[in-house]
Structure formats: C-alpha cells, structure tokens
Amino acid sequence: MNNFFKALTVLLVFYCPNLSAQDSTTSRIDRLLASQFKPDEPGATVLVAKGGQVIYQRSFGMSQLELRVPSDTSMVYYIGSNTKQFTAIAILQLMEKGLLSLEDTLGKYVSCKAPISQITIRQLLSHTSGLNGNGYADSSNIPAGKTRQADVERFAAKNQEFAAGSQWKYNNANFQTLGYIIEKVSGKTYQDYITENIFKPSGMNSSFVATGDESIIKGRPGGYGILRRGIVNMYVRDIYDLFASGGILATALDMYRWNEALKAGKLVSKKTWQLALTPQTLNDGRFTFYGFGWYIDSLKGSVLYRHGGAVPGFISETMYLPAEDIYIVFLLNAESAVMPQALARIIAADLAGKPYKFEESAITQKELSQYVGVYESDKKELVNITETGGKLYWQRLGGRKYEIRRSAPDQFYFEKDFLWIDFGRNSRKKVDRLSFGRVGIWPSPWAKTDKPLMQLSETGQQL
C-alpha cells in the first residue's frame, strides 16, 4: 500500500466527526505522520506550536541507517532555503541600524556595470533582481582560493536574465549576494553575524552556520534519498557554497524559538518583520507572492507565511499562521515522496478549525450534475468532469480517469497525493470554475466552458 493510501485511511479516522473528545490533537497528528515515515527508514522531526506553546514534538524513523541510530528531537538538520529568512532578517537589522538602505544599489558593494549595478537590495531580497545564475553551481565553479567577493562578482558579470523589477524568479544568487553584503557592511563573517545577532538573542543554542571546514556537528543525522531502487546516501558536496541561501543547520525546537523571537520583536521591530512578510510589487504594479525570505500564501481564508528548503539528503518546511498563532516545522533527513508542505497544511487546517476532510459525504445525482462540463486552465489545458452511476470523475486529455469524492459542499478530493478541488460559483450560484491543487498548494484555476464533453478513452485518447 503506498503512502498516500495509508495516509488516506488515517485521515478518514483523523477527521471522523464521531471521534471522542478524548482523542487528542497529539494522537491525531501521530496517526497521520506515522503513516508517512517508516521506523526503519530515514525520518523526520516535526514540531507544532499554537498560542506560543509547543503542543507537539516528535521524531520518526532513523537518523543514521548504517549504525541503526533512531531519530530524536535533538537532531540538528540542514534547513536549506529556510536559511533565507535569517539572511533577510540580518539585512533588516542592518537597515534598522542605519548601516544600509533597501534602495542601495549593488554597485555600492560590488564592482559591476549597469544595468546590474542598479539592482537594489530590495530586489535581491524579493527575487526580482534578474541576476543570472543559480548560486550554488556558479559558486562551485570559482577557482581555488575563491572568495565571497569572487562569487558575487561572477554573478554580477553575467548578463541580466530580465530587467530588475520586471519579473519574479527564485534564484539562490540573490541571497548569496546578500550574504556578502552582510559581511561587508558588518565587518563580520556571515557565520559570526548570524550567531551573535540572531542565534544568541533567540536562544537558538543548537544551531550552526555551515562553513565548509568539515566541522563535526553533534546531533547531525545522515542525509539519504529514498528512491525506487532503494535508499542511498546523499552528500552535500561543497558546504561552503550553501552560505546565505542554504547553509544553516537547526533543531526543530530552535526553529520554534526563532519564530517566537520574531513575534516578540527581539530581532527586529514588529513593523520591520511585517515588511519582510509583505508581498513585493513589480515595476508594472503586479504583486508577487514573496516578501523577503518568506512566501505569502493562504489556507482556507487564513494568511500563512512559509518557506521550504532542500539540500542533498535533507528537506525542510516551516509554516506560520499569524491570526491563529500556529507554527509548524518539518525537518527531514531524506529526499523522498513524503510531502511536508501538504502535511503541514493538513495539520494547520485542523488546528485552525477548517480541516481538510478526506471523508466522503452524501450527494445526489442531481447535485453532481451541476459540476459536469469541460473546464479550461489558463494554459489552455482541458479537463472533463463527468458523472457516471452517481460518481464524479476527472479526466484530462491524455490522462487517466480519476474518481473525485465529495467532502463538503463544492469540495472534492482524490484518492491520490492529497489532491483537492474547490468548485466556485458565480453571482447566480451556478458552478463556473474550479481550483485544483494539493490541499491548496499553488492551486491552478480552471474556468467552466460551453464546450461539449470530450469523448475520451480510459487512457485519455480522443475517440
């Protein structure tokens, strides 16, 4: 049985309305996560906090397969691109001290020519700079004796991929460059600055910045990949190059302390932190879905701030819902089919009182018929929504047919990969659209059309 079907079985219990009051949040989360992590495979540490208090913390699986060492909550994991939050706050600390401005241009800190010299710190923070390069790979191509200055000068020497502020594109080179600016402005190494100005005041006593010196880090698990051919070791080949875009290691508890320090205004003012959580705008006025080191997203009407992270053998996910004061951390020591962002959303929705109910509810054939039709995405893809024998089905051109089951009015789920559909209605209460995604992750909009249903085979070929 694959992981999703195990999880679905758990979710049917997880969200059953007949559960007793004694069935605690802890036991519900336990059941969900136990379906995802096997005790004899690489695993994870998961922490959930609500109202500023840790309500759940547990480790799953093995931290070291070769020596059969189980995971525990003191393990120190690479957090990958969640490092970008720390880099952003470091920049904002220097801004509050008057040592730099978000409108400072790259040419003030790096030898480069226009138009790249006119890229601002704000544009680096928001991934709208147009720098051309992917950070890690470019850094690793610097000759022996490389320096951080050589790294950023290499990025700056390339042609811009697009005019600064005209587009959004995630790029590690932006935060590698910011790390260099932190060092130049503060006069400290990135490691020392983050340790002194973020780790210590936050009480993050088990966190580190990887420096590439091959130091022994107590409690660091091995990194693995769970592949079709089996479990393999995975290694971070050049730790030096993770730097300000992916080089921090932390425990789940330290990540909770980090979020609490931000909430309390210990690191920057609450007003400044809110700046980091504000969607940035492009030159033409369009909003992005990114602030400074955080994605801005939503969960069933609740605002959430999140980021994921990945380096070879390690995956992370952090998620914060400010109105409900819910904070969730996933730290994994394996690349696998487990989907921490989806799991975090399921847990957060439950705690917020808006659960994703993977439990079929009754619906009449007449009610089902209102959803039937051909829907078209903004990429001009077409999908049939059909009804047969009192059941609703989804089938794209060229794809298999999947049953979708009603969870609640206008909400349906697949028995596959936490996929979810929300149907929308117009002012006349007629179904005119749907939103399709994995429990709301980057949902894609589809408009209902007047086109006749496509005649498709079981494999999606047009008849």
C-alpha positions as CSV (number, residue, x, y, z in Angstrom):
1,M,0.0,0.0,0.0
2,N,1.5,3.4,-1.0
3,N,2.0,6.2,1.5
4,F,-1.0,8.2,0.3
5,F,-3.5,5.4,0.7
6,K,-2.1,4.7,4.2
7,A,-2.5,8.4,4.9
8,L,-6.0,8.5,3.5
9,T,-7.0,5.6,5.8
10,V,-5.6,7.6,8.7
11,L,-7.3,10.8,7.5
12,L,-10.7,9.1,7.4
13,V,-10.2,8.5,11.1
14,F,-8.4,11.8,11.7
15,Y,-11.4,13.8,10.6
16,C,-14.3,11.5,11.6
17,P,-16.9,13.6,13.3
18,N,-17.7,10.8,15.7
19,L,-14.3,10.9,17.4
20,S,-14.5,11.2,21.1
21,A,-13.4,14.4,22.9
22,Q,-10.5,12.4,24.5
23,D,-9.0,11.8,21.0
24,S,-6.2,14.5,21.4
25,T,-4.5,16.6,18.8
26,T,-1.3,14.8,19.6
27,S,-2.7,11.4,18.8
28,R,-4.4,12.6,15.6
29,I,-1.1,14.1,14.4
30,D,0.8,10.9,15.4
31,R,-1.5,8.8,13.3
32,L,-1.1,11.0,10.3
33,L,2.7,11.2,10.4
34,A,3.2,7.5,11.4
35,S,1.6,6.7,8.0
36,Q,4.3,8.7,6.2
37,F,7.5,7.7,8.0
38,K,8.7,4.1,8.4
39,P,10.6,3.2,11.6
40,D,13.4,1.5,9.7
41,E,13.9,4.3,7.1
42,P,15.3,7.9,7.3
43,G,12.7,10.1,9.0
44,A,12.0,13.5,10.4
45,T,11.4,15.7,13.4
46,V,8.1,17.5,13.5
47,L,7.1,20.4,15.8
48,V,3.7,22.1,16.1
49,A,3.1,25.1,18.3
50,K,-0.1,27.1,18.9
51,G,-0.6,30.2,21.0
52,G,3.2,30.3,21.6
53,Q,3.3,26.9,23.2
54,V,4.7,23.7,21.8
55,I,1.8,21.2,21.6
56,Y,3.5,18.5,19.6
57,Q,7.1,17.4,19.0
58,R,8.2,14.0,17.9
59,S,10.9,12.3,15.7
60,F,10.3,9.5,13.3
61,G,12.5,6.9,11.6
62,M,16.3,6.6,11.7
63,S,18.9,9.4,11.8
64,Q,21.7,7.0,10.8
65,L,20.9,3.8,8.9
66,E,24.3,2.2,8.9
67,L,24.6,2.2,12.7
68,R,20.8,1.9,13.3
69,V,20.5,5.1,15.3
70,P,16.9,6.3,15.8
71,S,16.0,9.9,15.2
72,D,15.3,12.1,18.2
73,T,14.1,15.7,18.7
74,S,17.6,16.9,19.5
75,M,18.8,16.2,15.9
76,V,20.3,19.1,14.0
77,Y,19.2,19.2,10.4
78,Y,20.2,21.3,7.4
79,I,17.2,23.7,6.8
80,G,18.2,24.5,3.2
81,S,16.5,27.6,1.9
82,N,14.8,28.4,5.2
83,T,18.2,30.0,5.7
84,K,16.9,32.8,3.5
85,Q,14.6,34.0,6.4
86,F,17.7,34.5,8.5
87,T,19.6,36.3,5.8
88,A,16.6,38.6,5.2
89,I,16.3,39.5,8.9
90,A,20.1,40.2,9.1
91,I,19.8,42.7,6.3
92,L,16.8,44.3,8.0
93,Q,18.8,44.6,11.3
94,L,21.5,46.4,9.4
95,M,18.8,48.7,7.9
96,E,17.3,49.5,11.3
97,K,20.8,50.4,12.5
98,G,21.1,52.8,9.5
99,L,24.0,50.9,8.0
100,L,22.3,50.3,4.7
101,S,19.1,51.0,2.8
102,L,16.8,48.7,0.9
103,E,17.2,51.1,-2.0
104,D,21.0,50.8,-2.0
105,T,22.2,49.5,-5.4
106,L,24.5,46.6,-6.0
107,G,27.1,48.9,-7.5
108,K,27.7,50.3,-4.0
109,Y,29.0,47.0,-2.7
110,V,30.3,45.1,-5.8
111,S,32.3,46.1,-8.8
112,C,29.9,45.8,-11.7
113,K,28.4,47.7,-14.7
114,A,25.0,49.0,-15.5
115,P,22.3,47.8,-15.5
116,I,23.3,45.2,-13.0
117,S,24.9,47.9,-10.8
118,Q,21.4,49.4,-10.4
119,I,19.8,46.3,-8.8
120,T,18.7,47.2,-5.3
121,I,18.9,45.3,-2.1
122,R,15.1,45.2,-2.1
123,Q,15.1,43.4,-5.4
124,L,17.7,40.9,-4.2
125,L,15.5,40.2,-1.1
126,S,12.4,39.7,-3.2
127,H,13.9,37.6,-6.1
128,T,13.1,40.3,-8.6
129,S,16.7,41.3,-9.5
130,G,17.1,39.5,-12.7
131,L,20.6,38.1,-11.7
132,N,21.5,35.3,-14.0
133,G,22.9,32.2,-12.3
134,N,21.8,29.7,-9.7
135,G,24.1,30.4,-6.8
136,Y,25.4,27.0,-5.7
137,A,26.6,25.8,-9.1
138,D,28.2,29.1,-10.1
139,S,29.9,29.3,-6.7
140,S,31.4,25.9,-7.1
141,N,33.0,26.9,-10.4
142,I,35.1,29.7,-8.8
143,P,38.8,28.6,-9.0
144,A,40.8,27.5,-5.9
145,G,41.3,30.3,-3.5
146,K,37.8,31.6,-4.2
147,T,36.3,34.3,-2.0
148,R,32.8,35.6,-1.4
149,Q,33.7,38.7,-3.4
150,A,34.7,36.5,-6.3
151,D,31.3,34.7,-6.1
152,V,29.2,37.8,-6.3
153,E,31.4,39.4,-8.9
154,R,30.8,36.3,-11.0
155,F,27.1,36.7,-10.7
156,A,27.3,40.4,-11.5
157,A,29.5,39.8,-14.5
158,K,26.7,37.8,-16.3
159,N,24.0,39.4,-18.4
160,Q,20.8,40.0,-16.6
161,E,18.1,37.4,-17.3
162,F,15.4,40.2,-17.1
163,A,15.2,43.8,-16.2
164,A,15.3,44.3,-12.4
165,G,11.8,44.6,-11.0
166,S,10.1,43.4,-14.2
167,Q,9.6,39.7,-13.1
168,W,9.9,37.4,-10.1
169,K,12.2,34.4,-10.3
170,Y,13.6,32.4,-7.4
171,N,17.4,32.4,-7.5
172,N,19.9,31.5,-4.9
173,A,22.4,34.0,-6.3
174,N,20.2,36.8,-4.8
175,F,20.8,35.6,-1.3
176,Q,24.4,34.6,-1.8
177,T,25.0,38.2,-2.8
178,L,23.1,39.4,0.3
179,G,25.3,37.3,2.4
180,Y,28.4,39.1,1.0
181,I,26.7,42.5,1.7
182,I,26.1,41.4,5.3
183,E,29.8,40.6,5.7
184,K,31.0,43.8,4.0
185,V,28.7,46.1,6.0
186,S,29.0,44.4,9.4
187,G,32.7,43.6,9.2
188,K,32.0,40.1,10.4
189,T,31.7,36.7,8.7
190,Y,28.2,35.6,7.9
191,Q,28.6,32.8,10.4
192,D,29.7,35.2,13.2
193,Y,27.0,37.8,12.4
194,I,24.1,35.2,12.4
195,T,25.4,33.6,15.6
196,E,25.8,36.8,17.5
197,N,22.8,38.7,16.3
198,I,20.2,36.0,15.7
199,F,21.0,32.7,17.3
200,K,22.1,34.0,20.7
201,P,19.2,36.5,21.3
202,S,16.7,33.9,20.1
203,G,18.1,31.2,22.4
204,M,19.0,29.0,19.4
205,N,21.7,27.2,21.2
206,S,21.9,24.1,19.0
207,S,22.0,25.9,15.6
208,F,25.0,26.4,13.3
209,V,26.0,28.0,10.0
210,A,27.9,25.6,7.8
211,T,31.2,27.0,6.8
212,G,32.8,24.3,4.7
213,D,35.5,23.5,7.2
214,E,34.2,19.9,7.7
215,S,33.5,20.5,11.4
216,I,31.9,17.8,13.5
217,I,28.3,18.9,14.4
218,K,26.9,16.9,17.3
219,G,23.5,15.5,16.6
220,R,23.6,16.0,12.8
221,P,21.9,13.0,11.1
222,G,22.9,11.4,7.9
223,G,21.3,12.5,4.7
224,Y,19.6,10.0,2.4
225,G,17.5,9.6,-0.7
226,I,14.6,7.1,-0.8
227,L,14.5,6.1,-4.4
228,R,12.7,3.4,-6.4
229,R,15.9,1.4,-6.4
230,G,16.3,1.7,-2.7
231,I,17.8,4.0,-0.1
232,V,21.0,5.7,-0.9
233,N,23.4,8.1,0.9
234,M,23.3,11.7,-0.3
235,Y,26.0,14.2,0.4
236,V,26.4,18.0,0.4
237,R,29.4,18.1,-1.9
238,D,30.5,21.7,-1.1
239,I,29.2,23.0,2.1
240,Y,31.0,26.4,1.6
241,D,28.6,27.1,-1.3
242,L,25.4,26.8,0.8
243,F,26.3,30.1,2.5
244,A,23.5,32.7,3.0
245,S,20.9,30.9,0.8
246,G,21.0,27.4,2.4
247,G,23.8,26.9,5.0
248,I,22.1,26.9,8.4
249,L,21.5,23.8,10.5
250,A,19.0,23.8,13.3
251,T,16.8,21.7,15.6
252,A,13.0,21.9,15.3
253,L,12.9,23.5,18.8
254,D,15.4,26.2,17.7
255,M,13.2,27.0,14.7
256,Y,10.3,27.4,17.1
257,R,12.5,29.8,19.2
258,W,13.4,31.7,16.1
259,N,9.7,32.3,15.3
260,E,8.9,33.3,18.9
261,A,11.8,35.8,18.8
262,L,10.4,37.4,15.7
263,K,6.9,37.6,17.2
264,A,8.3,39.3,20.3
265,G,10.3,41.9,18.3
266,K,13.6,40.7,19.8
267,L,15.4,40.7,16.4
268,V,13.8,43.5,14.5
269,S,10.8,45.6,15.3
270,K,7.4,44.0,14.6
271,K,6.9,46.7,11.9
272,T,10.1,45.7,10.2
273,W,9.2,42.0,10.3
274,Q,5.9,42.8,8.8
275,L,7.8,44.4,5.9
276,A,9.5,41.0,5.3
277,L,6.0,39.4,5.2
278,T,4.6,41.9,2.7
279,P,4.2,40.8,-1.0
280,Q,6.5,42.9,-3.1
281,T,5.4,44.6,-6.3
282,L,6.9,44.6,-9.8
283,N,7.5,47.7,-11.9
284,D,4.1,47.4,-13.5
285,G,2.3,47.2,-10.2
286,R,1.7,43.5,-10.1
287,F,2.1,41.8,-6.7
288,T,4.4,38.9,-6.2
289,F,3.7,36.1,-3.7
290,Y,7.0,36.7,-1.9
291,G,8.2,39.1,0.7
292,F,11.8,39.0,2.0
293,G,12.6,35.3,2.7
294,W,9.0,34.2,3.1
295,Y,6.3,33.1,0.7
296,I,2.9,34.7,1.3
297,D,0.1,32.2,1.0
298,S,-3.3,31.3,2.3
299,L,-5.1,28.4,3.9
300,K,-8.8,28.3,3.6
301,G,-9.1,32.1,4.2
302,S,-6.2,32.3,6.7
303,V,-3.0,34.1,5.8
304,L,0.1,32.0,6.1
305,Y,3.8,32.6,5.7
306,R,6.1,29.7,4.8
307,H,9.2,28.5,3.1
308,G,10.6,25.2,2.1
309,G,14.2,24.1,1.9
310,A,16.3,21.3,0.3
311,V,20.0,20.3,0.2
312,P,21.1,16.8,-0.8
313,G,19.6,14.4,1.7
314,F,17.6,17.0,3.7
315,I,14.2,18.7,3.3
316,S,12.6,21.3,5.5
317,E,9.3,23.2,5.7
318,T,8.2,26.0,8.1
319,M,4.7,27.5,8.2
320,Y,3.2,30.2,10.3
321,L,-0.5,31.3,10.5
322,P,-0.4,34.6,12.5
323,A,-4.1,35.1,13.2
324,E,-4.3,31.6,14.7
325,D,-0.7,31.7,16.0
326,I,0.1,28.3,14.6
327,Y,3.7,27.4,13.8
328,I,4.8,24.1,12.2
329,V,8.2,22.8,11.4
330,F,9.2,19.7,9.4
331,L,12.8,18.7,9.3
332,L,13.6,15.5,7.2
333,N,16.9,13.7,6.7
334,A,15.9,12.2,3.3
335,E,14.6,13.2,-0.1
336,S,11.6,11.1,-0.6
337,A,7.9,11.0,-1.7
338,V,6.8,12.5,1.6
339,M,5.2,15.9,1.1
340,P,5.9,18.0,4.2
341,Q,4.2,21.1,2.9
342,A,1.0,19.2,2.3
343,L,1.2,17.5,5.7
344,A,1.8,20.9,7.4
345,R,-1.2,22.4,5.7
346,I,-3.4,19.4,6.8
347,I,-2.3,19.8,10.4
348,A,-2.6,23.6,10.3
349,A,-6.1,23.5,8.8
350,D,-7.2,21.1,11.5
351,L,-5.8,23.3,14.3
352,A,-7.4,26.3,12.7
353,G,-10.8,24.6,12.8
354,K,-11.0,24.3,9.0
355,P,-10.0,20.8,8.3
356,Y,-9.5,19.1,5.0
357,K,-11.9,16.3,5.5
358,F,-10.9,13.3,3.4
359,E,-14.2,11.6,4.2
360,E,-16.9,11.1,1.6
361,S,-20.2,12.8,2.2
362,A,-23.5,12.0,0.6
363,I,-24.6,13.9,-2.6
364,T,-27.5,13.2,-5.0
365,Q,-27.0,12.5,-8.7
366,K,-28.9,15.8,-9.5
367,E,-26.4,17.7,-7.3
368,L,-23.5,16.0,-9.0
369,S,-24.8,17.0,-12.5
370,Q,-24.2,20.7,-11.8
371,Y,-20.4,20.1,-11.8
372,V,-20.4,18.3,-15.1
373,G,-18.7,20.0,-18.0
374,V,-15.4,20.9,-19.8
375,Y,-13.1,23.2,-17.8
376,E,-10.1,25.1,-19.3
377,S,-7.0,26.2,-17.5
378,D,-5.1,29.5,-18.2
379,K,-2.6,27.2,-20.1
380,K,-5.5,26.1,-22.4
381,E,-5.5,22.6,-21.0
382,L,-8.9,20.9,-21.0
383,V,-10.4,18.5,-18.4
384,N,-13.7,16.6,-18.4
385,I,-15.7,16.5,-15.3
386,T,-18.2,13.7,-15.8
387,E,-20.8,11.8,-13.8
388,T,-21.5,8.1,-14.1
389,G,-23.5,6.0,-11.8
390,G,-23.7,8.6,-9.1
391,K,-20.0,9.2,-9.1
392,L,-18.0,12.2,-10.3
393,Y,-14.8,11.8,-12.4
394,W,-11.9,14.0,-13.5
395,Q,-10.0,13.2,-16.8
396,R,-7.6,15.4,-18.7
397,L,-6.9,14.9,-22.4
398,G,-4.2,12.3,-22.5
399,G,-4.7,11.3,-18.9
400,R,-6.4,8.6,-16.8
401,K,-9.8,9.0,-15.3
402,Y,-9.9,9.5,-11.6
403,E,-12.9,9.4,-9.3
404,I,-13.3,12.6,-7.1
405,R,-15.3,12.3,-3.9
406,R,-17.3,15.0,-2.2
407,S,-16.0,16.1,1.1
408,A,-18.3,19.1,1.7
409,P,-20.4,21.4,-0.5
410,D,-18.3,22.3,-3.6
411,Q,-15.2,20.5,-2.2
412,F,-13.9,17.2,-3.6
413,Y,-10.8,15.1,-3.1
414,F,-8.9,12.5,-5.0
415,E,-7.6,9.2,-3.5
416,K,-4.1,10.3,-4.7
417,D,-1.4,12.6,-3.4
418,F,-3.7,14.8,-1.3
419,L,-5.2,16.4,-4.5
420,W,-8.1,18.6,-3.9
421,I,-10.7,20.5,-5.9
422,D,-12.8,23.6,-4.8
423,F,-15.6,24.5,-7.2
424,G,-16.6,28.1,-7.4
425,R,-19.9,29.8,-8.3
426,N,-21.0,33.0,-9.9
427,S,-23.5,35.6,-8.6
428,R,-26.3,33.3,-9.9
429,K,-24.9,30.5,-7.8
430,K,-24.1,28.5,-10.9
431,V,-20.8,26.5,-10.9
432,D,-18.5,28.4,-13.3
433,R,-14.9,27.4,-12.2
434,L,-12.7,25.1,-10.2
435,S,-9.4,25.3,-8.3
436,F,-7.2,22.3,-8.4
437,G,-4.2,21.6,-6.3
438,R,-2.6,19.6,-3.5
439,V,-4.6,20.7,-0.4
440,G,-4.4,24.3,-1.7
441,I,-0.7,24.3,-2.7
442,W,-0.3,26.5,-5.7
443,P,-3.9,25.8,-6.9
444,S,-4.5,26.2,-10.6
445,P,-7.7,27.9,-11.8
446,W,-9.9,26.3,-14.4
447,A,-12.9,28.0,-16.0
448,K,-16.1,26.1,-16.9
449,T,-16.7,26.4,-20.7
450,D,-19.6,25.8,-23.0
451,K,-17.6,23.1,-24.9
452,P,-19.2,19.7,-25.3
453,L,-17.7,16.9,-23.2
454,M,-14.6,15.3,-24.9
455,Q,-15.0,11.7,-25.9
456,L,-12.0,10.1,-24.3
457,S,-10.8,6.5,-23.8
458,E,-9.8,5.2,-20.4
459,T,-6.2,6.4,-21.1
460,G,-7.4,9.9,-22.2
461,Q,-7.1,9.4,-26.0
462,Q,-9.7,11.3,-28.0
463,L,-12.1,9.0,-29.7
